[in-house]
Amino acid sequence: MSMILFVAMRAIERRGFLKRTLTGAAGVLGFPTIVPSTVLGANGATPPSERITIGCIGAGRMGSGHVRDCASREDVRVLAVCDAQESRRQRAKQAVDAKYSDSGCAAYNDFRELLSRDDIDAVVIATGERWHPLIGIEAARRGKHIYCEKPMAVTAAEAKALRAAVQRSGVVFQFGTQQRSSHYFRFGCELVRNGRIGQLRKIAIASTGGPYTPLPPEQPAPVPAGFDYDLWLGPSPWAPYSDLRVSLHWLNIHDYGLGHVAGSWGIHDVDIAQWVNQSEYTTPIGVEATGELYTDIRDTAAVYDIEYEYANGVRVNMADLVTARKKYPQFRQGGMASVFFGDAGWVYVSREGNRTYPESLMRTVIGPNEDRVIFSNDHKRNFLDAIRTGKPTISPVEVAACDEFICQMGHIAIERKRKLSWDPAREMFTGDEEANRMLSRALRSPWRL
């Protein structure tokens, strides 16, 4: 039996059992077979047997928002939350229990306990990215559908392993690049794809980062009560606990992430560049970059200017916001954004809106027979609908892996300080073994892919 069929049958059997229990238990006990209308799905309510059951892994800055979002959806039931910090998982549990007016949400320290439950259909992974591939691989192995926050991994090898696990299992995968579910980005993408700016020539990205103030020296300290620090470190090298290390500065420590180039923002706009360029299932053929790494506990790029070259001739220039504003006047007002340059104009897009040249492009109506992308105004809804219908998600695992490779290429080019050639078919650098060694890393025991 295929894994896809097995997963579907298990869900059907579980829901069928719940339906039989609801209608049959009352008769067995001698009570009238009357149940509340909401249980049976009357008045538009989703009956419990048809709700998608979810476990939320990671309850920090991003994860807590996912917990609240999932618990607020009428066709979802959050059965469990998980976090290595007791205070966070308890807050998450309390939020879920308050929403449902019961105490049924389980709280776990170890994600493996949550994944071992047969009654959970899907997971939302919102831990640090060092954990994304390991948790995702185990979730796929157990037939759980996956909503995975970005970025996908710390190395290209880990991203490949997660992609392979999802493809083998056939579970639904949604990457957390939610800009695809925004009208502004969809409109900008469709303008370009339908030739409204002529031939696409270049994409410029202004992302986070820039000149910085060094942090004070790290001060090792005792691990706080209720915090499983060893589990927090996971597959990354052991290091003494400090408040500085476990603060949001971990985003810019390469043991845990790729910093501005991927983790804090960059991969969002890399993903949109791929979408606009219709190259989302492949990668550039070359990269060159300059940059300045942090020199304190952080060791990723603070200042950077990366140029990617594609086989179709399009070039993508990704830089920190300060550098990008010096190069492109379109970025001198506003925050992180992208500009798509063509022979006949340009399109600016950010989370705040669009600008175009000529301005008349803003009044463009994309016709029903023109090139249209998947419609989504709600990234989580798109994920849930894909689980129910089997239709593709707007941010599938193959696209996520390519996004990840591109960010890895940029980071490695900064460190190597020279132009690098990339083979999209083999997914590795050409003629640079040292750069290729940087595409993977050893994992701290007992963790392995």
N, C-alpha and C positions, 0 to 999 in steps of 0.2 A: 504494500500500500504506500502511495507517495506521501511525503510529509504534508503537502498542502491538503490532501484529502483527509489525512489523519486529523489535522488541526480543525478542519471544518466539521468533521464528524464529532469530534470531542465537544466542540461548542454546541452543536445541535443536540447531542445527548444530554449535556448539562442543562440546557434550557428546556428541553423536553421534560426532564426530570423535575425541574422547578415547577413547570406548568402542572404536571400530574400531582405534585405535592400540594400545590395551592388548592386544586379542585377536589382532590381525593381525601386529604387528611380530615376535613370537616366531617365527611360522611362516615369515615372509620370511627371517629370519636363520638358520633351520634349527634353532631351539631347540624343546624341547617347549612346548606351549601351556599352561603351568601358571603361574599368578600367585598371589600371596598372597591369602588369603581376604578380607582387609580391603580389597583393591583392588576386588574384585567385590561388596563389600557384605555378605559373610557375617557371621554372628554379630551382626547388628544394626548393623554399621558402615556408614556412608554412603560409597559409592564416590566416588573423586575426581571422576568425571564428573557427579555429582549435587550436589557441594558448591557453595554460593554463594560466589563469589569477591568479596573485599572489598578496597577501598583505604581506609586511615584517614588523613584530612587534619586535621592538628592533633594534636600529641603532648605537650601541656602538662598542666596540672592535670587537666582533664576528659578530654582526648584520650588520655592514657596509660592511663587506666582503660578506655576503649573498646578500645584496642589489645589489652590483656590479656583483656578479656571476649570479643572476637571470636575471638582465637586459641585460646581455651579451648573453643570450641564445635565439636563433632565434625562438624557438617554445614557448616562454614564453612572457607574457606581465605583467610587474609590474604596477599595478593600484594604489597602495597606500603604504605609509610607516607610521610608528607610533613609537613615542618615547616620554617619559615624559620630555625630554630636547629639547627645541625648536631648539637650535643650531644643535643638532644631526639630528633631523628630517628634518630640512631645507637642511642640507648638503646632506642627503640621497635623498631628492626630487630633488635637483639640479643635482645629479649624474644620476638619472633616466631620468630626462628631457633632459639632455645633450646627453644621449645615444640615445634617441628616437627623438631628435630634435623637441620637442614640450614642452608644459607645462601641460601635462595631468595627471601627477602623483599627487594624493592627499596626504596631510600630516596631520596626526591626532595626538593629544595628548593622547586620550583615546582609547584603543584597542577595546572597545565595539562599537564605531562608525565605525571603519573599518570592524568589523565582521558583522555589520548590513547590509552591502552591498550584494545584491543578485548577483552581477556580478563578485564576486571573488570566484574562484574555490578552492584555496588552500592558506595556510598561512605558513610562516616560522617564528617560534618563537625563538628569540635569546635575550630575556630579561634575567635578573637574575633568578636563578632557583626558588626563592620564588614565581615567577609569572607563571612558566611553567604549573602547574596543573590547575590553574584557567582560564588562557587564553585557554589552550588546551581543557578543558571541554566545555567552551562556543563555541569554534570553532567546536568541534564535534557535539554539539547540533544543530548548524546551518548548518551542512553538509559540512564543509570545510575540505579538506584533510590537513594533518599536517606534516610538517617537524619540529621536536622539538630538539633544542640543548640539550646537556647533561649538568648536570644530570637532571633527570626527575622531581625532587621535593626536598623539604627539609625534608620531613618525608615519612615513608612507607605508612601511611594512605593516603596521598595526591597522591602518585604514584598509589595506588590501585584505587582511585577515577578516575584518568585520564584513567587508563587502562579500567575500566568499561565503561566510557563514549565513548571511541573509539570503544569498542566492540559492544556497543548498536547501535551506529550510522552506523557502517560499513564503515567509511571513511578510506582512506589510511593513514598509519602512518609510518614515517621514523624517527628513533632516530639518533642523530648526532654523533654516534660512527663510524666515517668515516674510521677508520683503517680497517674495514671489506672490504672496497673498495680499498685496497692496495695490490699490487702483493706480497710484502714481507710477510704480515700477512696471506694472502691466501695460499702462498706456505708453510709457517711454519705450518699452521693448517692442510693442506692436508698431509704433511710428517708424522705428528703424527697420524692422523686418519687412515692412511694406514699402520701403524705399522713399519715405517722406523727406529724408535728408540726403538722398542720393546714395552713392556707394559708401558704406561704412569704412572709415579709414583708421580711426583711433578712438580708444576709450581711456579717459583719465579718471582716476579714483583718488579722492581725498579721504584719508582714513585717520584714525587716532594716532597720537604720538607727537613728537617734536622735542625741542630742547627741554631739559628737566632739571629739577633740583635733587641732588643726591639724598638718599635716605640715611638716617643715622645707622651706626653699626648694629648688627643683629645681636640681641642679648638672649642667649639660651635661658630657658626657664622650665620649671616643672610642668608636666602635662596637666591641664585642668581636669578635675573630676568629671566623669561622664563623657569624656572625649577619647575615642579610640584612635589615637594618633597614628599607630602603626597601620591601621586600616586606611586612614586618611592618606598616608604616603603611598600605600598600595605597591604598584610595580616600580615606582621611582626609587632612586637611591635613598638609603637611610640618611637622615640629617637630624641634629638636635632640634627639639621643639623650640619655637619662639613665637611670640604674638605676631611679629612682623611677617614671619614665613606663612602663617595660616590666614593672614589678612588678605585683602584682594590683591596685594602685591604678588601673590603666587601666579597670577595671570602672566606676569612677565619674567617668570623663572623657568628656564627651558626644561628642567626636570618635570615640569607640570603642564607646560603649554608653550605656544609660539608668540605670546604677547600680542602686540598691535597688528602684526602681519596676519594673524588668524583669530586668536582667541577673543580679544576684547571687541573687535569690530571687523577687521579686514576681510575675513572670509565671506561676510554678507555681500560686499560689493564685488568681490571676485566672482561670486555666484551669479550676480546680476550681469556682469560682463560676459560670462559664459553664455547666459540665456540670450542676451542681445545678439551676440556674435554667432549664435546657433552652433556653438562648439562645446556644448555641455556634456557630451559623451566622449570628448577627447581633451587634449591639453596643448599648450604651446610647444614649439619646437626649439625655443631658446630663451635664455634669461640672462640679464646682466643687472648689477645693482651696486649702489653705494649705500653706506649706512654707518651709524654710530651706535654701538651697544651700550646699554646701561653698565655702570661700573660699581654698583653696590650689590646688594643681595640679588638684584635683578640682573639678568644676563642676556636678554633678548634685545631686539633692535628698538631704540627709542626714536632715532632719526633715520629715515630710509627713503630711497628713491629707486624703484624697481621697474624695469622695462621688460615686458614679455613680447615675444614675436610668435605669430601664428602662421601656419602653412598657407592660409588664405591671404596673407599680407597685412592683416590687421595687427596693430600694436596696442598693448595695454600698458599704461603707465600708472603705477600705484605708488603713492607717496604719503608720508605723514601730512597732516593738515597744514602745518606751517610751510613746509616745502612746496606742497601743491598750490598754496595761495600765491607763492612767488612766481610760479610758472604759468598759472591759468587764472585770468581775471574772473572767470565764472565762479570760482570758489571763494572770492574775497568777502562775500556775505554768506552767512550760514555756516553750518557745521559739516559733518561727513556727508559726502555726496558723490555722484558720478556724472560725467559729461560724455556723450556719444557724439563724435565729430564725423560728419560726412562731407561729400563734395558740395552739397547744396544747403548745408545748415548744421545745426547742432541741437541736441536735447539734453537738458539738465534734469536730474532726478535726485530727490532726497526723500526722507520720511516726512518732510514738511510740504512737498509739492513739486511741481514741474515748472521749468522755464524753457523757452525754445527760441531759436533763431532760424528763420523769421518767426516773429511772434504769432503770425497767422496759423502756425502749426498747432497752437493750443486749441484751436477750434475744429481740429480734424475729427471726423467720425470714421472709425474703422468699420468697414462694411462686413456683413455676415459671410461673404465669400472670400474675404481676404485672409491673410495669415494671422490666425488667432492662437494665443497660448491658452493653456488650461485655465479656466475661470475659477478663482478662489478669492474670497474676501475674508476667510477665516482659516488659518493654517491648521488648527486643531480639528476643525470640522472636516476639512479636506482629508485628514488622516482617518477620522472615524468613519467617514463615508466610504473610504477605500476599503476599510475592514469589512463593511457591510456589503459592498457591491463587487469587490474584486477589481475595481478600476485602478489605474495607476495613481500614485500620489503626485503632487506637483513638484516634490523634491525627493526623488527616489535615491536609492543607495548608490547606484552607478554615477549619478550626478554628484553626490556628496563626495565620493572618492576622488573624482577629478578636481573638484574644488580644493580638496585637501592636498593633492599632489602639487597644485599650483602654489599654494601658500608655502609648502615645504621647499619647493624650488626657489622661491624668493628668499626665504630665510637662509638657505644654504649658499645662494649666490652672494649674499651680504658677507657671510663668513669667509667664503673662498676668494672674494675680491677679484673675480674675473668673469668674463662671459662664459656661460655654460650651454652646451647643446643637450637637448632632451629628445629621447625617442618615445613618442606617444604609444607606439605599439608594445614596446617592451617595458614601458613605464620606469625608465631609468635614464641616468645621464650617459652620454656618449663620450668615451675617451677620458673619463675622470673617475678613477676608482676610489679616490679619497672622498669625492662628493657622493658617490654611491654608498659608501659605508655610512654616511650620515643619514641615509634613508631608513635606517633601522637602529635599534639599541638593545642592549641586554636588559632583561627585566629582573627585578629583585625577587629572589626566591621567597615563597613557592610559586609566584605568579608566572604564567607562561601563556602564550597565544594558543 
